[in-house]
Amino acid sequence: MPPIHNRGMVKKTKRVKRTREVQYLASGFVAELAAETGAFALATVSFNARFPPRRREPWDIVCRWQITGRKEPVTVVIVCREQLSPKTALALVESRPAPSGATLVLFCPAISPRVAQICRERHVGYLDEAGNCLLRVGSLYIERAGRGNVRPDTRPIRRLFSPKAGRVTRAMLTEPSKAWQVQELAAAAQVSLGLASKVKQTLLAEGYAGERDRLLYLRDPRALLDAWSRAYAPRVEPIRLLVTCTAAGAVIARWLASHGVTFALTEQAGACRAAATTEITRIAFWVDSLPPAAWADFAAATGGERVVSGENVVLYPTDDTSVFVGVRLLGDPPLPTVSPLQLYLDLRRLGDAETAADLYEHELAGQFATAPCRSGFPA
């Protein structure tokens, strides 16, 4: 009779073996870091140990670090994972906070920038196989970043901020305090239910959103907006104009309106009207399809000309109507101006981080403070 194998036991044995391997790997890299920096030494290392002693669930590693120049050693508890997604990292730091009298550190062979951001914001340490780390232990502070992961994430790149998928992000950030059913989110974003579901899963996996009672809500709107702004690169070919008359913005607006073109101010000219102080170096408009016939009277109507460089007005033709979501009339004379979200994206794309920061504090910070995770909705 052939031997009978208990597959469940085999899987458990393999899992335990992998866990131990990651634990030994983590302790080895901590020891290497100690030797390399000379900032501390490992006094003791215990695997699957409890701290405090009466704690029910053990930590992967409990160790004592002797920091250079300090008499008493400090306790560090390390949670080790073979893989660590943003969603898992959030769950770990929320369900297993650092015990009193110890510092919590997460170890994974590869720590993604998003996981590093989560740890940093929640004052949790991290370390990976490449040597990227952030460790705040007593008086000790070590931070390293930008080292290439030796085990990079090979999952397909998720196009969370593609033009269509970005509409879902825009809808949620426009109403940051709302908890959404997927069907109504798809309708608000004007995308298919399938795409909305895919974006939902990515938002959950990356830790930007949470779910309760089948409702999707934002966990960290600022982090999501900043991730979007880093990825935001619309494919547009700017039209450069030189308009020498005074009130060039109003003149161009009248010309566009006379040809039935949808338009809205953006970049520094839009930020100025939204009460964010800035110096305007040029006037920028988003515009929908511009009919060729409009150029027939352009020079007569505006006194301007198309140029290759040296422009003081730029038009961004787009077929993505979502840039016009939330347009409002601002300034004197009142001109259509893009939403605060779009303004933030465009200012960051322009490279004007200072004006973007001012705009955020003036128009977005208060709204984002009402996000469910910040106003009492259970995480």
Solvent accessible surface area in square Angstrom, and as a share of the most:
residue,aa,sasa,rsa
1,M,214,0.96
2,P,106,0.67
3,P,106,0.67
4,I,156,0.79
5,H,134,0.60
6,N,96,0.49
7,R,196,0.71
8,G,49,0.48
9,M,115,0.51
10,V,64,0.37
11,K,133,0.56
12,K,107,0.45
13,T,80,0.47
14,K,117,0.49
15,R,127,0.46
16,V,57,0.33
17,K,127,0.54
18,R,101,0.37
19,T,56,0.33
20,R,127,0.46
21,E,92,0.41
22,V,12,0.07
23,Q,2,0.01
24,Y,125,0.48
25,L,49,0.25
26,A,0,0.00
27,S,20,0.13
28,G,33,0.32
29,F,42,0.17
30,V,5,0.03
31,A,44,0.34
32,E,106,0.48
33,L,7,0.03
34,A,9,0.07
35,A,89,0.69
36,E,110,0.49
37,T,53,0.31
38,G,48,0.46
39,A,25,0.19
40,F,7,0.03
41,A,54,0.42
42,L,50,0.25
43,A,59,0.46
44,T,76,0.44
45,V,57,0.33
46,S,49,0.32
47,F,72,0.30
48,N,80,0.41
49,A,23,0.18
50,R,121,0.44
51,F,47,0.19
52,P,64,0.40
53,P,108,0.68
54,R,236,0.86
55,R,60,0.22
56,R,220,0.80
57,E,89,0.40
58,P,45,0.29
59,W,1,0.00
60,D,16,0.08
61,I,1,0.01
62,V,18,0.11
63,C,1,0.01
64,R,89,0.32
65,W,2,0.01
66,Q,57,0.25
67,I,7,0.04
68,T,98,0.57
69,G,88,0.85
70,R,100,0.36
71,K,188,0.80
72,E,116,0.52
73,P,35,0.22
74,V,17,0.10
75,T,6,0.04
76,V,0,0.00
77,V,0,0.00
78,I,2,0.01
79,V,2,0.01
80,C,5,0.03
81,R,77,0.28
82,E,84,0.38
83,Q,156,0.69
84,L,15,0.08
85,S,31,0.20
86,P,5,0.03
87,K,111,0.47
88,T,53,0.31
89,A,0,0.00
90,L,6,0.03
91,A,56,0.43
92,L,15,0.07
93,V,14,0.08
94,E,84,0.38
95,S,82,0.53
96,R,21,0.08
97,P,84,0.53
98,A,50,0.38
99,P,16,0.10
100,S,109,0.70
101,G,65,0.63
102,A,20,0.15
103,T,33,0.19
104,L,6,0.03
105,V,2,0.01
106,L,1,0.01
107,F,1,0.01
108,C,2,0.01
109,P,3,0.02
110,A,24,0.18
111,I,8,0.04
112,S,38,0.25
113,P,116,0.73
114,R,20,0.07
115,V,0,0.00
116,A,12,0.09
117,Q,39,0.17
118,I,1,0.00
119,C,0,0.00
120,R,85,0.31
121,E,81,0.36
122,R,79,0.29
123,H,147,0.66
124,V,13,0.08
125,G,4,0.04
126,Y,4,0.02
127,L,5,0.03
128,D,0,0.00
129,E,32,0.15
130,A,18,0.14
131,G,11,0.10
132,N,15,0.08
133,C,0,0.00
134,L,1,0.00
135,L,2,0.01
136,R,89,0.33
137,V,1,0.00
138,G,58,0.56
139,S,96,0.62
140,L,15,0.08
141,Y,122,0.46
142,I,19,0.10
143,E,77,0.34
144,R,47,0.17
145,A,77,0.59
146,G,82,0.79
147,R,107,0.39
148,G,63,0.61
149,N,46,0.24
150,V,90,0.51
151,R,121,0.44
152,P,85,0.53
153,D,88,0.46
154,T,126,0.73
155,R,111,0.41
156,P,117,0.74
157,I,162,0.82
158,R,102,0.37
159,R,158,0.58
160,L,13,0.06
161,F,42,0.18
162,S,20,0.13
163,P,76,0.48
164,K,126,0.53
165,A,3,0.02
166,G,5,0.05
167,R,59,0.22
168,V,0,0.00
169,T,0,0.00
170,R,11,0.04
171,A,15,0.11
172,M,0,0.00
173,L,1,0.00
174,T,65,0.38
175,E,83,0.37
176,P,7,0.04
177,S,66,0.42
178,K,66,0.28
179,A,26,0.20
180,W,6,0.02
181,Q,98,0.44
182,V,21,0.12
183,Q,114,0.51
184,E,62,0.28
185,L,0,0.00
186,A,7,0.05
187,A,75,0.58
188,A,59,0.46
189,A,6,0.05
190,Q,145,0.65
191,V,23,0.13
192,S,72,0.46
193,L,91,0.45
194,G,43,0.42
195,L,45,0.23
196,A,0,0.00
197,S,42,0.27
198,K,146,0.62
199,V,6,0.03
200,K,25,0.11
201,Q,103,0.46
202,T,15,0.09
203,L,0,0.00
204,L,16,0.08
205,A,22,0.17
206,E,32,0.14
207,G,2,0.02
208,Y,12,0.05
209,A,3,0.02
210,G,5,0.05
211,E,73,0.33
212,R,112,0.41
213,D,118,0.61
214,R,209,0.76
215,L,52,0.26
216,L,1,0.01
217,Y,1,0.00
218,L,1,0.01
219,R,30,0.11
220,D,8,0.04
221,P,0,0.00
222,R,83,0.30
223,A,4,0.03
224,L,0,0.00
225,L,0,0.00
226,D,23,0.12
227,A,11,0.08
228,W,5,0.02
229,S,8,0.05
230,R,156,0.57
231,A,57,0.44
232,Y,30,0.12
233,A,79,0.61
234,P,41,0.26
235,R,216,0.79
236,V,35,0.20
237,E,143,0.64
238,P,37,0.24
239,I,22,0.11
240,R,80,0.29
241,L,0,0.00
242,L,56,0.28
243,V,1,0.01
244,T,111,0.64
245,C,52,0.31
246,T,123,0.72
247,A,71,0.55
248,A,9,0.07
249,G,8,0.08
250,A,11,0.09
251,V,17,0.10
252,I,0,0.00
253,A,4,0.03
254,R,156,0.57
255,W,5,0.02
256,L,1,0.00
257,A,59,0.46
258,S,80,0.51
259,H,57,0.25
260,G,69,0.66
261,V,9,0.05
262,T,65,0.38
263,F,25,0.10
264,A,0,0.00
265,L,4,0.02
266,T,0,0.00
267,E,4,0.02
268,Q,20,0.09
269,A,6,0.05
270,G,0,0.00
271,A,0,0.00
272,C,60,0.36
273,R,61,0.22
274,A,7,0.06
275,A,63,0.49
276,A,4,0.03
277,T,118,0.68
278,T,34,0.20
279,E,140,0.63
280,I,75,0.38
281,T,98,0.57
282,R,49,0.18
283,I,34,0.17
284,A,0,0.00
285,F,0,0.00
286,W,1,0.00
287,V,0,0.00
288,D,38,0.20
289,S,93,0.60
290,L,28,0.14
291,P,50,0.31
292,P,118,0.74
293,A,73,0.57
294,A,0,0.00
295,W,62,0.22
296,A,97,0.75
297,D,56,0.29
298,F,8,0.04
299,A,66,0.51
300,A,98,0.76
301,A,54,0.42
302,T,5,0.03
303,G,54,0.52
304,G,7,0.07
305,E,98,0.44
306,R,137,0.50
307,V,35,0.20
308,V,139,0.80
309,S,84,0.54
310,G,61,0.58
311,E,34,0.15
312,N,47,0.24
313,V,0,0.00
314,V,0,0.00
315,L,0,0.00
316,Y,9,0.04
317,P,40,0.25
318,T,20,0.11
319,D,138,0.72
320,D,31,0.16
321,T,90,0.53
322,S,9,0.06
323,V,3,0.01
324,F,29,0.12
325,V,72,0.41
326,G,46,0.44
327,V,54,0.31
328,R,59,0.22
329,L,122,0.61
330,L,42,0.21
331,G,41,0.40
332,D,136,0.70
333,P,67,0.42
334,P,83,0.52
335,L,16,0.08
336,P,27,0.17
337,T,0,0.00
338,V,0,0.00
339,S,11,0.07
340,P,20,0.12
341,L,7,0.04
342,Q,0,0.00
343,L,0,0.00
344,Y,2,0.01
345,L,0,0.00
346,D,0,0.00
347,L,0,0.00
348,R,74,0.27
349,R,75,0.27
350,L,67,0.33
351,G,62,0.59
352,D,26,0.14
353,A,65,0.50
354,E,136,0.61
355,T,7,0.04
356,A,1,0.00
357,A,48,0.37
358,D,58,0.30
359,L,0,0.00
360,Y,15,0.06
361,E,119,0.53
362,H,112,0.50
363,E,34,0.15
364,L,3,0.02
365,A,27,0.21
366,G,54,0.52
367,Q,76,0.34
368,F,5,0.02
369,A,59,0.46
370,T,64,0.37
371,A,0,0.00
372,P,6,0.04
373,C,45,0.27
374,R,135,0.49
375,S,75,0.48
376,G,67,0.64
377,F,60,0.25
378,P,65,0.41
379,A,83,0.64
